Amino acid sequence: MVLSPQERLQAAEEAVQQLRESLAGVGVLFPSLDVERVSAAGTYGLPLVDLGRCNLDTALRLAAVLHERAGGS
């Protein structure tokens, strides 16, 4: 199945929204989380999700959540 450019962008935006909500659910916020627009404009493959830049607090919070979910102590 080949997706139109609009369908590709919509799918990527929905994925970003799901990721944003999941991260928020564990107290992590990536202010610049978004669809990488250049990849969304192409016709090959699926668009990329840009996790963006985050500050040290966000990086440490994400690392702690991932560590906890992995069963670390």
Protein Blocks (a to p, Z undefined) as FASTA:
>chain_A
ZZdfklmmmmmmmmmmmmmmmmmmnopacfkgccdfklmmmmghjddddebjadfklmmm
mmmmmmmmnopZZ
